Amino acid sequence: MDWVSVIPPLVAIFVVFWKKEVIMALLMAVLCSEALIAFKAAGQHLVLAPINSIERVIDVAASPGNTRILLFSVLVGALLAYIRDSGGVTATVNWLIGKGVAKSRRQVGGLTMFTGIAVFIESNLSVLTAGIFARGLFDKFNMSRARLAYIIDSTSAPVCILILLNGWGAFVLGMLDTYELPQSSVSILWGSVPLNFYALITLAIVVYTIVKDKVHGPMAREDDLQAQSETPLETTPATKARFMLIPLFTMVSSMVGFMFWTGNGVLAEGSGSKSVLYATVLATAVAYLLLISHRQFTHQQAVKTGFKGMGELLPLVTIVLLSLTLGSSLKILGTGVFVSGIVGEYLPVVLIVPMLFLAGAVMSFTTGTSWGTFAILIPIGVPLIETLGLPPSLVIAAILGGGIFGDHCSPISDTSAVSSIAAGCDLLTHVRTQLPYALVAGSLTLVAYVIASIVMIG
């Protein structure tokens, strides 16, 4: 497939910024992608594109991993409703302020970032835990939900790709193990940590934002709007902090246990999608039992509250489903492979690593998936290591960082949608406010890879 393979993601991005409607954008992109696939396939007519689009959604939903992501996204709505409507969030905020742990905006931001770092075993769990935990605190100190979404999104993926004792590390390690490399896969992967400039710079910018308590661009406007708003976001009277803390502790601790269990005793080999779903189900059940046993809700009230919370997240869950569908369709169309071709065969050697970073960013931006980017670009980058003698850790770091960079910028990324769910922020607002920060980090990273290539490759 040639240049036409980039048309569907361009359609999605155009409609997003034109109509400010993500679901319509994703639907149009899926229809466009399926029409192109039908056009290239022998014996198929373009009128079948809508039917093929429906079947693509069904195929994606039939995947066990995707189904777990969708169920997890729906159940999070029930969990959020339980801890919010029970008064647990308000009580936790008051308790933290009373203990002096969160008595300033800087402390609240630092606590949020620390929570995201501590839960490094799975990126979705990291954003979910930090987002749920900090929502009420951000409201209390009059900070926008867009700032919260930025902090948790820009903390989770960089931390997961730097610490590596998780599914991210196992995924990349499994791909590297299939090649004959001058060093062991483990040493190459750990060697990429100090060279993953995008992840390190992004975390540094988050720390700057927290310590200086300053935001810029569209995010500053969101904070101004929050400061001018006279409508309180938290109206539920405080009850018991345990209604929030116990379900959250259950989710995090059981996630670790399920990662060990699904990985047969090895944390890094555990299934992230299985573990986060099981942990969310258990946490939701614990929250329900707490509210019933303390007579906070009747059974009927708890069921009604749970379904109300699920309903609130249905638009975002639809976005997650359609972004997964688009990713599946673009894989067949060959978009990722075409975009990766920008690396080319005749680039100067010192520009190969910076171009791999850019290729990863463009691919992740247009497809909405960083893991899919890793799966396509690592098989392209590793042969370059073998044939041109490039530093293995530098090449791998550029690919991993590029994938995360593009993901942070993309309005069709499922990670952006999950971050919006966790923070209670509009998806487009989150993407629009995070974009300037990601572009600054990406620009600095590109310069860093040029310098590193000159020094390490010559």
Residue pairs with C-beta under 8 A, 6 or more apart in sequence:
1 36
1 40
1 333
1 334
1 335
1 337
1 338
2 338
3 338
4 36
5 36
5 330
5 333
5 334
5 335
5 338
6 335
6 338
6 339
6 366
7 32
7 36
8 29
8 30
8 32
8 33
8 36
8 326
8 329
8 330
8 333
8 335
9 29
9 326
9 330
9 335
9 365
9 366
9 367
9 368
9 412
10 366
11 25
11 28
11 29
11 32
12 25
12 26
12 28
12 29
12 326
12 411
12 412
13 25
13 366
13 411
13 412
14 25
15 21
15 24
15 25
15 28
15 29
16 22
16 25
16 411
16 412
16 428
17 411
19 25
20 428
22 319
22 411
22 412
22 427
22 428
23 315
23 318
23 319
23 322
25 411
25 412
26 319
26 322
26 323
26 325
26 326
26 412
27 53
27 322
29 326
29 412
30 53
30 56
30 57
30 322
30 325
30 326
30 329
31 49
31 50
31 53
33 326
33 329
33 330
33 333
34 49
34 50
34 52
34 53
34 56
34 329
35 46
35 49
36 333
37 52
37 329
37 332
37 333
38 44
38 45
38 46
38 48
38 49
38 52
39 46
44 52
53 325
53 329
56 325
56 328
56 329
57 321
57 322
57 325
59 328
60 66
60 321
60 324
60 325
60 328
61 67
61 70
61 321
64 273
65 273
66 321
66 324
68 273
68 274
68 276
68 277
69 124
69 273
69 277
69 320
69 324
69 414
70 317
70 320
70 321
71 277
72 124
72 273
72 276
72 277
72 280
73 313
73 316
73 317
73 320
73 417
73 418
73 421
74 310
74 313
74 314
74 317
75 277
75 280
75 281
75 284
75 310
76 128
76 280
76 313
76 421
76 422
77 309
77 310
77 311
77 312
77 313
77 314
77 421
78 284
78 305
78 306
78 307
78 309
78 310
79 132
79 247
79 251
79 280
79 283
79 284
79 287
79 309
80 132
80 309
80 312
80 313
80 424
81 305
81 306
81 308
81 309
81 310
81 312
82 88
82 243
82 247
82 284
82 287
82 288
82 291
82 302
82 305
82 306
82 309
83 89
83 132
83 243
83 244
83 247
83 248
83 287
84 236
84 309
85 236
85 305
86 236
86 239
86 240
86 243
86 244
86 287
86 290
86 291
86 296
86 297
87 236
87 237
87 238
87 239
87 240
87 243
87 296
88 239
88 240
88 241
88 242
88 243
88 244
88 245
89 135
89 136
89 234
89 236
89 244
90 136
90 234
90 236
90 237
90 238
90 239
91 238
91 239
91 240
91 241
91 243
91 244
92 133
92 136
92 241
92 244
92 245
93 102
93 136
93 137
93 139
93 140
93 234
93 238
94 238
94 241
95 241
96 102
96 111
96 137
97 103
97 140
101 107
101 111
102 108
102 111
102 137
104 141
105 141
105 143
105 213
106 210
106 211
106 213
108 134
108 137
108 138
108 140
108 141
108 143
109 143
109 151
109 209
109 210
109 213
110 210
111 133
111 134
111 137
112 130
112 133
112 134
112 137
112 138
112 148
112 151
112 152
112 155
113 130
113 151
113 155
113 206
113 207
113 210
115 129
115 130
115 133
115 134
116 126
116 127
116 129
116 130
116 151
116 152
116 155
116 156
116 159
117 126
117 155
117 159
119 125
119 126
119 129
119 130
119 252
119 255
120 126
120 159
120 160
120 163
120 165
120 166
121 165
121 166
121 167
121 255
121 256
121 259
121 267
121 270
121 272
122 160
122 166
122 167
122 255
122 259
122 272
122 275
122 276
123 156
123 157
123 160
123 168
123 272
123 415
124 156
124 272
124 276
124 415
124 418
125 251
125 252
125 255
125 272
125 275
125 276
125 279
126 152
126 155
126 156
126 159
126 160
127 152
127 153
127 156
127 415
127 418
127 419
127 422
127 423
128 251
128 276
128 280
128 418
128 421
128 422
129 248
129 251
129 252
130 151
130 152
130 155
130 156
130 422
131 148
131 149
131 152
131 419
131 421
131 422
131 423
131 424
132 244
132 248
132 422
133 244
133 248
134 148
134 151
134 152
135 145
135 148
135 423
135 424
136 234
138 144
138 145
138 147
138 148
139 232
139 233
139 234
140 234
142 226
142 227
143 223
143 226
144 219
144 222
144 223
144 225
144 226
144 425
145 226
145 423
145 424
145 425
146 218
146 219
146 222
146 223
146 423
146 425
146 429
146 430
146 433
147 209
147 215
147 219
147 222
147 223
147 433
148 423
148 424
148 425
149 419
149 420
149 422
149 423
149 425
149 429
149 430
149 433
149 434
150 206
150 209
150 219
150 430
150 433
150 434
150 437
151 206
151 209
151 210
152 419
152 422
152 423
153 408
153 415
153 416
153 419
153 430
153 434
154 202
154 203
154 205
154 206
154 408
154 434
154 437
154 438
155 203
155 206
156 419
157 199
157 370
157 404
157 407
157 408
157 415
158 196
158 198
158 199
158 200
158 202
158 203
158 404
159 199
159 203
160 166
160 168
161 168
161 196
161 199
161 400
161 401
161 404
162 193
162 196
162 199
162 200
162 203
163 169
164 172
164 189
164 190
164 193
164 268
165 267
165 268
166 259
166 267
166 268
166 272
167 268
167 270
167 271
167 272
169 189
169 268
170 268
170 269
171 371
171 374
172 189
172 374
172 378
172 396
172 400
173 185
173 186
173 189
173 268
175 374
175 375
175 378
175 379
176 185
176 188
176 189
176 378
176 382
176 396
177 185
179 382
179 386
180 386
181 188
181 382
181 385
181 386
181 392
182 392
183 191
183 392
188 392
188 393
188 396
189 393
189 396
191 392
191 393
192 393
192 394
192 396
192 397
192 400
193 397
194 200
195 393
195 394
195 397
195 398
195 452
196 397
196 400
196 401
197 397
197 401
197 444
197 445
197 448
197 449
197 452
198 357
198 401
198 402
198 404
198 405
198 441
198 442
198 445
199 400
199 401
199 404
201 441
201 444
201 445
201 448
202 404
202 408
202 437
202 438
202 441
205 437
205 440
205 441
208 214
209 215
209 437
215 223
216 436
217 433
217 436
218 432
218 433
218 435
218 436
219 433
219 434
219 436
219 437
222 429
222 433
239 296
240 294
242 290
243 287
243 290
243 291
243 294
243 296
246 286
246 287
246 290
247 283
247 284
247 286
247 287
247 290
248 283
250 279
250 282
250 283
250 286
251 279
251 280
251 282
251 283
252 279
254 278
254 279
254 282
254 283
255 275
255 276
255 279
256 267
258 270
258 274
258 275
258 278
258 279
259 267
259 270
259 271
259 272
259 275
260 266
260 267
260 270
261 270
261 275
262 270
262 271
262 274
262 275
263 269
263 270
263 271
284 306
288 302
288 306
290 296
291 297
291 302
292 298
292 299
292 302
297 305
313 421
316 417
316 420
316 421
316 427
319 414
319 417
319 427
320 414
320 417
320 418
323 368
323 412
323 413
323 414
323 417
324 414
326 367
326 368
326 412
327 367
327 368
327 369
327 372
327 414
330 336
330 366
330 367
331 367
331 372
335 363
335 366
335 367
336 363
336 367
336 372
336 373
336 376
337 376
339 359
339 362
339 363
339 366
340 359
340 363
340 376
340 377
340 380
342 355
342 358
342 359
342 362
343 352
343 355
343 356
343 359
343 380
344 355
347 355
349 388
349 390
349 453
349 457
350 450
350 453
350 454
350 457
350 458
351 450
351 453
352 384
352 388
352 390
352 395
352 453
353 390
353 394
353 395
353 398
353 449
353 452
353 453
353 457
354 398
354 446
354 449
354 450
354 453
356 377
356 380
356 381
356 395
356 398
356 399
356 402
357 398
357 399
357 401
357 402
357 405
357 445
357 446
357 449
358 402
358 446
359 377
359 402
360 373
360 377
360 398
360 399
360 400
360 401
360 402
360 403
360 405
360 406
361 402
361 403
361 405
361 406
361 409
361 442
362 406
363 372
363 373
363 376
363 377
363 402
363 403
363 406
364 370
364 372
364 373
364 402
364 403
364 404
364 405
364 406
364 407
364 410
364 413
365 406
365 407
365 409
365 410
366 406
366 410
367 373
367 412
368 407
368 410
368 412
368 413
368 414
369 407
369 413
369 414
370 403
370 404
370 406
370 407
370 413
370 415
371 403
373 399
373 402
373 403
373 406
374 399
374 400
374 403
377 399
377 402
377 403
378 396
378 399
381 395
381 396
381 398
381 399
382 392
382 395
384 390
384 395
385 391
385 392
385 395
390 457
391 456
391 457
394 449
394 452
394 453
394 456
398 449
401 445
405 438
405 441
405 442
405 445
407 413
407 415
407 416
408 416
408 434
408 435
408 438
409 431
409 434
409 435
409 438
409 439
409 442
410 416
410 431
411 427
411 428
411 431
416 427
416 430
416 431
417 427
419 425
419 430
420 426
420 427
420 430
423 430
